[in-house]
């Protein structure tokens, strides 16, 4: 029963999700893996210098949140909610937010 549900969800995702959204999803999965690896490294090896760990982990989480926002704004099923925001504007906001995020993370290390 559960396997059929998961198979149905996966097939629906593969058939109905645009390629651009799938690419964003892959990047979000990559960010989850990177965040998990950073956390595991911190637990196993240690967290010296702690600022570097916090900065790297915060950058990963922040980028995930920004990417989730981009995915929501550019999803075709949410077009009614974001009528006034074009895909180009959403991407420009994403890039601007990413630059600010990484600027603060780099300055936090030092």
Residue, then its C-alpha position, 0 to 999 in steps of 0.5 A: x500500500x505505502x509503496x503504491x502511494x510512493x510510486x504514484x507520487x513519484x510518477x506524478x512528479x516526473x510527469x507533471x513537474x517542469x524541468x526547471x522546477x526539477x532542477x531547483x529540486x535537485x539543487x535543494x537536495x544538494x543543499x540538504x546533503x551539504x548541510x548534513x555533511x557539515x553537521x556530521x563533520x562538526x559532530x565527528x571532528x569538532x567545531x573549531x573554529x565555531x564561527x566557520x561552522x556557523x557561517x557555512x551551515x547558515x549559508x546552506x540553510x539560508x540558500x535552501x530557504x531562498x531556493x524554496x522561495x524561488x521554487x514557490x514563486x516560479x511554480x506554474x501552479x502558483x501563478x495566480x498567487x504571484x501574478x505581479x511577480x515575473x519569473x525574471x523578477x523572482x530570479x533577480x530577487x533570488x540572486x540579490x538575496x543570495x549575494x547578501x546572504x553570502x556577504x554576511x556569511x563571509x564577514x561572519x567567518x572573519 
